[in-house]
Amino acid sequence: MDWNDLRVFLAIARSGSLGAAAKLLGISHPTVGRRLHVLEQASGQIFFRRNAQGLVLTDSGETILHLAEKMECSALAIERQLAGGSDQPEGLLRISSADWFASYALAPVLSELLKRYPLIVPEVIAGHRLFDLTRRDADIAFRIVPFTEPDIVQRRLVTMNYGLYMGAQVASEPAPDGANLGLITMNTAQAHYPDVLWLQQMYPCARTVFTSSSRTVQAHMCALGLGAAVLPRALGDQLPALRRLDVGEPPPGRDIWMGYHQDMRQMDRLRAFADLAGEMIGAA
């Protein structure tokens, strides 16, 4: 049985449609349909049926799902071992982090990495999605929360300091209770973040005027004079269009965690990058 056909089967089972599976695998919609057809023809069984929500597993599909997942684990372990056995620091290195961290904290590290190892090709996947390192969705990831997945080598890289910022062109200062202040904060899903709670407690009469899950977007809106925002100082201090307010007690900082799967420890390009990140960011 072709492993590529089983990869398609698993992608459909997880995403619920041929189109979503194609996007997940980076192949065309017709290719997904063709591979599923080949798999079902070879086995003489139907693995999916269609309902109002999309494609769902039949009893036959449920039967092979667990076995296909075990086969996937073995295949991914082989991929990780082969990737970790490279003799030269070269090739693609997939890095997951928040957009602001990639732009303002990792950028100098990546620049230095390419000077030292020009054959390494970093691929930065910027966003809030927590990629599965076991499945090699990314080779190495940076997060504000510790890793809980098994077999992950992780390190608390640095505690990132935060500050309260307003647009440099805004001359007025916030009232003690924030009655004259608009707040730029994280969106509803991140409303529990310590800096959001700190901002609301610091200025109880302020009004939220804008929210975004992106610190970079918050910084740009703050620079336009829309309101005040709590930002990582690695971001805010680098933007001339912002000024940091001295409010006595600074916002709470956040730990930055770096992690990768233990099977990747021997990957030269990953080790070179991790060591350099520890040297340039961790030391700072």
C-alpha angles and dihedrals in degrees: 000000000000113000090212090060090051090050087057090048091053093046092053092046091052099041101035099225142059092239095051091046090051091052091047092051097038094237134113126280093240091051091055091050092047094050092048090050091051091050094049092045092051093050097038090228138106113235102184138038126192125241135161092284095049131259119355130183121265120217089268090051092050089051095059097035095086092045092048090051091052089050089050092053090053093047093049091049089054091049092051093049092049091047091048092053098065113135096208133048094246141108137056119334115190113208125188122200144129114286096247092049091051093048101042108020106029098036095080090046092051091047091053091044091057092048091055098036110024093173093064113096110203116205111194116203102196121197146076098277112120102228121212106245091189089063091044093243080146133002096221132008139196119209142166090229129058119259116257099182117109122258095021119142106213140175133189096237103187143330105247115218119224132205140190113249140188131181112283090233093056106098099181122092123223116264113245091257094036095243091145095042135100116206127219108199145157116287126262095278090057097037089115093063112124094239092053091052091045091052093049092048093046093052108025094169096049121111124230107236103170139015133190137161088224118085088198092057090047090053093052093049090048090051088055089060097251094133147296123309136187107230138170107266089229084067105030098045091056096057114084090197089068133067124200116230121225102225098159100240110056122219115268115274127229131229117238115215125199119201144168136169115277091236088065095058092102095051103115096207093049093047091049092051095044092050091048093048090051091048097047103031103023093050091049 
